[in-house]
Amino acid sequence: MTTKILILCTHNSARSVLSEGMLNHWAKQLGVDVQAFSAGSAPSGRINPMAVEVLQAADIDTSSYRSKSWDEFTEPDAPQMRVVITVCDSAAQEACPYWPGAPVKIHWGYPDPSNAGANAAEKRAAFEATRQAIGERMRQLAQVPFDSLNDAQLRAALDAL
């Protein structure tokens, strides 16, 4: 059975989208049955163009990506999530969304690359560095043996990443 993972950030325009793209990429590369989704508590309505740029440079198809509300995942016919991850940077005083319910919840904060750099080259470098950092953690996440872990064990495994 496919393990479904929802990745949340406030605006669903950069970090959560980078996470969704990288986790789905690694799941496919590693041949594991994991599917990532992303959403936000206050979606911006658009994906940051630099997030799209760095994902496409890593050969990740972004054609179906859109900034969306986490409300879509609370509907009765929404996919059942096993894990919900927040990736907003609480150290930057951002309001991280809270996800009620039964999924295992974890917070992995990343600074917002949209706020980095004084020019386009510096901002692009910040987006690429964020994609790489998120990508490495998503590679490790894709290798977690979800089917053999209860929720407490899964939480411990996620904390270790």
ChimeraX attribute file (.defattr): number of C-alpha atoms within 10 A of each C-alpha:
attribute: neighborCount
match mode: 1-to-1
recipient: residues
	/A:1	7
	/A:2	13
	/A:3	16
	/A:4	17
	/A:5	24
	/A:6	25
	/A:7	28
	/A:8	29
	/A:9	29
	/A:10	24
	/A:11	25
	/A:12	28
	/A:13	27
	/A:14	27
	/A:15	31
	/A:16	29
	/A:17	30
	/A:18	28
	/A:19	28
	/A:20	24
	/A:21	28
	/A:22	25
	/A:23	27
	/A:24	22
	/A:25	23
	/A:26	20
	/A:27	19
	/A:28	14
	/A:29	11
	/A:30	13
	/A:31	11
	/A:32	16
	/A:33	15
	/A:34	21
	/A:35	19
	/A:36	24
	/A:37	22
	/A:38	28
	/A:39	27
	/A:40	26
	/A:41	19
	/A:42	17
	/A:43	18
	/A:44	16
	/A:45	14
	/A:46	14
	/A:47	20
	/A:48	19
	/A:49	12
	/A:50	20
	/A:51	25
	/A:52	22
	/A:53	16
	/A:54	20
	/A:55	22
	/A:56	14
	/A:57	11
	/A:58	15
	/A:59	10
	/A:60	16
	/A:61	13
	/A:62	16
	/A:63	8
	/A:64	5
	/A:65	16
	/A:66	18
	/A:67	21
	/A:68	21
	/A:69	21
	/A:70	23
	/A:71	12
	/A:72	13
	/A:73	17
	/A:74	14
	/A:75	9
	/A:76	8
	/A:77	8
	/A:78	10
	/A:79	14
	/A:80	16
	/A:81	19
	/A:82	17
	/A:83	21
	/A:84	24
	/A:85	24
	/A:86	26
	/A:87	24
	/A:88	28
	/A:89	19
	/A:90	15
	/A:91	9
	/A:92	11
	/A:93	8
	/A:94	13
	/A:95	13
	/A:96	19
	/A:97	19
	/A:98	13
	/A:99	17
	/A:100	9
	/A:101	10
	/A:102	12
	/A:103	17
	/A:104	18
	/A:105	21
	/A:106	15
	/A:107	17
	/A:108	16
	/A:109	18
	/A:110	18
	/A:111	17
	/A:112	17
	/A:113	21
	/A:114	16
	/A:115	10
	/A:116	15
	/A:117	13
	/A:118	8
	/A:119	8
	/A:120	11
	/A:121	10
	/A:122	13
	/A:123	17
	/A:124	20
	/A:125	16
	/A:126	20
	/A:127	27
	/A:128	21
	/A:129	14
	/A:130	22
	/A:131	24
	/A:132	17
	/A:133	13
	/A:134	24
	/A:135	20
	/A:136	16
	/A:137	17
	/A:138	23
	/A:139	18
	/A:140	14
	/A:141	18
	/A:142	26
	/A:143	14
	/A:144	16
	/A:145	11
	/A:146	20
	/A:147	11
	/A:148	9
	/A:149	13
	/A:150	10
	/A:151	16
	/A:152	10
	/A:153	12
	/A:154	20
	/A:155	15
	/A:156	11
	/A:157	15
	/A:158	20
	/A:159	11
	/A:160	7
	/A:161	12
